[in-house]
Amino acid sequence: MTKVSMTVNGKAVSGEVEGRTLLVQFLRENLGLTGTHVGCDTSQCGACVVHVDGKAVKSCTTFALDVAGASVKTIEGMANADGSLSVIQQSFQDHHGLQCGFCTPGMVMSAAALLADNPRPTEAEVRHGLEGNICRCTGYHNIVKAVMAASGQTVAAE
């Protein structure tokens, strides 16, 4: 077992992990942050996306020890300081960008990374930016509408 320390959602945390402990396991099992989901264990679905030093990463294929000393942000850290939903989270709610909700944390985290890099993406850029995330419920249209709305834009009529 090795001690690992990092900042998660603005708070210093540490814990004992095996070298093979994945970041998603550390977040869920050691820290109790269960908003980050495990959907496939193969880096295909994107339900486990978190931000490490501001970059979107799939935590199901990232070792906890590899992010020692880093700043990690999970879906639990996305809300505003007063506890209200962030613009992206509110847009997902307003534009019905979720159904069962399983993929939503990863979608929100990927959307946040996309909008941080490109605050006014085109619809095509949104679709490309979310390619690593799978939703089995919505057909993606409302998710794209939500991300476009979070950027202050609308989706062109079909």
Backbone torsions as a table, in degrees:
resi	resn	phi	psi	omega
1	MET	NA	142.0	-179.2
2	THR	-129.0	140.6	177.5
3	LYS	-78.6	133.7	176.1
4	VAL	-125.0	137.3	177.8
5	SER	-128.6	143.3	178.2
6	MET	-160.8	174.4	173.5
7	THR	-105.4	125.4	179.7
8	VAL	-122.3	120.2	-179.4
9	ASN	52.7	40.4	175.4
10	GLY	84.9	0.1	-179.0
11	LYS	-116.6	136.5	175.4
12	ALA	-69.5	130.0	178.9
13	VAL	-135.0	158.2	173.7
14	SER	-153.5	163.1	179.4
15	GLY	-171.2	165.9	177.2
16	GLU	-92.6	128.4	-179.6
17	VAL	-136.4	156.5	169.0
18	GLU	-80.4	158.8	179.2
19	GLY	-59.0	-27.1	-177.9
20	ARG	-90.5	2.1	-178.9
21	THR	-67.4	125.0	178.4
22	LEU	-80.9	153.4	179.1
23	LEU	-56.9	-41.9	179.9
24	VAL	-60.7	-38.2	177.5
25	GLN	-66.3	-44.1	179.5
26	PHE	-59.9	-45.9	-179.4
27	LEU	-63.1	-47.4	-175.6
28	ARG	-76.1	-49.1	-171.3
29	GLU	-86.6	-40.2	-178.6
30	ASN	-84.8	-38.4	-174.5
31	LEU	-103.4	-10.5	179.5
32	GLY	72.1	18.7	178.8
33	LEU	-91.5	86.1	-172.2
34	THR	-89.4	5.9	176.5
35	GLY	-68.1	-28.3	175.9
36	THR	-78.5	118.3	-173.1
37	HIS	-97.4	155.2	172.7
38	VAL	-109.2	114.4	-177.1
39	GLY	-111.2	-30.7	-172.7
40	CYS	-141.0	-22.1	-176.6
41	ASP	63.6	12.5	-178.0
42	THR	-129.2	11.5	178.2
43	SER	69.2	23.4	-177.9
44	GLN	-97.6	-33.8	-167.5
45	CYS	-95.5	-26.7	178.0
46	GLY	82.4	3.0	-179.5
47	ALA	-65.9	-16.8	-175.1
48	CYS	-101.2	11.1	-175.6
49	VAL	-63.9	130.9	172.7
50	VAL	-133.8	172.8	175.5
51	HIS	-105.7	132.0	174.0
52	VAL	-119.6	116.7	-175.3
53	ASP	49.4	41.2	174.9
54	GLY	85.0	-2.7	-179.4
55	LYS	-109.1	138.7	178.2
56	ALA	-71.3	129.1	176.1
57	VAL	-135.6	153.7	175.6
58	LYS	-89.9	111.7	-172.8
59	SER	-74.1	-9.2	178.5
60	CYS	-80.7	-9.1	177.9
61	THR	-127.4	19.3	178.9
62	THR	-117.5	126.5	178.4
63	PHE	-75.7	140.3	178.7
64	ALA	-57.5	-39.9	-179.5
65	LEU	-64.7	-26.5	179.7
66	ASP	-71.7	-15.8	179.0
67	VAL	-110.8	17.2	176.6
68	ALA	-55.5	131.5	-179.9
69	GLY	82.7	-5.8	-177.3
70	ALA	-85.0	169.4	173.4
71	SER	-102.7	121.2	-178.1
72	VAL	-114.4	136.0	175.6
73	LYS	-122.6	129.2	178.2
74	THR	-111.0	177.1	178.4
75	ILE	-58.0	-31.8	178.8
76	GLU	-64.9	-21.5	179.8
77	GLY	-94.1	5.6	-176.2
78	MET	-84.6	-23.1	-177.8
79	ALA	-64.5	158.6	175.5
80	ASN	-67.6	163.1	-178.1
81	ALA	-56.8	-31.1	-179.6
82	ASP	-84.7	3.1	178.9
83	GLY	92.3	-8.7	178.5
84	SER	-73.5	160.5	-179.5
85	LEU	-65.3	145.3	174.2
86	SER	-68.5	168.6	178.9
87	VAL	-56.7	-42.8	-178.6
88	ILE	-67.0	-46.7	178.7
89	GLN	-60.3	-43.7	179.4
90	GLN	-63.5	-38.9	178.4
91	SER	-64.0	-39.4	176.5
92	PHE	-61.7	-40.2	178.5
93	GLN	-68.6	-48.2	-176.0
94	ASP	-64.6	-33.2	-174.2
95	HIS	-107.1	16.5	175.9
96	HIS	54.8	45.5	-179.4
97	GLY	-84.2	16.4	177.5
98	LEU	-146.6	154.2	172.0
99	GLN	-129.4	-81.6	-179.6
100	CYS	-72.9	-24.4	176.4
101	GLY	89.8	-6.5	-175.6
102	PHE	-63.6	-42.7	-178.3
103	CYS	-83.0	-14.0	-170.2
104	THR	-55.8	-45.7	179.4
105	PRO	-56.8	-45.0	178.9
106	GLY	-66.5	-39.1	177.8
107	MET	-63.0	-44.8	-180.0
108	VAL	-62.9	-43.3	-179.1
109	MET	-66.5	-40.7	177.2
110	SER	-66.5	-41.0	178.2
111	ALA	-63.1	-41.0	179.1
112	ALA	-62.6	-41.4	178.4
113	ALA	-65.7	-42.2	178.3
114	LEU	-59.6	-48.6	-177.2
115	LEU	-70.1	-26.8	175.0
116	ALA	-67.6	-36.9	179.2
117	ASP	-83.1	-31.1	-174.7
118	ASN	-143.9	87.7	-174.1
119	PRO	-63.1	-20.8	-179.1
120	ARG	-131.1	65.1	-177.8
121	PRO	-72.7	155.8	171.0
122	THR	-77.1	167.9	176.7
123	GLU	-59.4	-41.7	178.7
124	ALA	-62.5	-38.5	178.9
125	GLU	-68.4	-34.4	176.1
126	VAL	-65.1	-48.3	179.9
127	ARG	-59.6	-41.9	178.4
128	HIS	-66.4	-41.2	-178.5
129	GLY	-66.7	-22.1	180.0
130	LEU	-102.3	8.8	-176.7
131	GLU	-57.3	-29.6	-179.0
132	GLY	-82.8	7.9	-179.2
133	ASN	-119.5	133.5	-179.6
134	ILE	-110.7	131.3	172.1
135	CYS	-119.8	128.9	-178.6
136	ARG	-98.2	3.5	-175.0
137	CYS	-113.8	-46.0	-162.3
138	THR	-92.5	-18.3	-174.6
139	GLY	77.0	6.4	172.2
140	TYR	74.5	-21.6	-174.3
141	HIS	-58.2	-46.4	-178.6
142	ASN	-71.3	-28.8	175.4
143	ILE	-65.7	-45.2	177.9
144	VAL	-62.5	-42.8	176.9
145	LYS	-58.4	-41.3	-179.0
146	ALA	-64.8	-43.7	179.9
147	VAL	-67.5	-40.8	177.8
148	MET	-63.2	-41.2	178.9
149	ALA	-64.6	-39.6	178.3
150	ALA	-63.4	-24.8	178.2
151	SER	-90.6	1.8	179.5
152	GLY	84.3	18.7	-178.3
153	GLN	-123.7	173.6	175.3
154	THR	-124.2	160.8	176.3
155	VAL	-83.5	138.2	177.1
156	ALA	-61.1	147.9	178.9
157	ALA	-60.3	145.8	179.4
158	GLU	-75.9	NA	NA
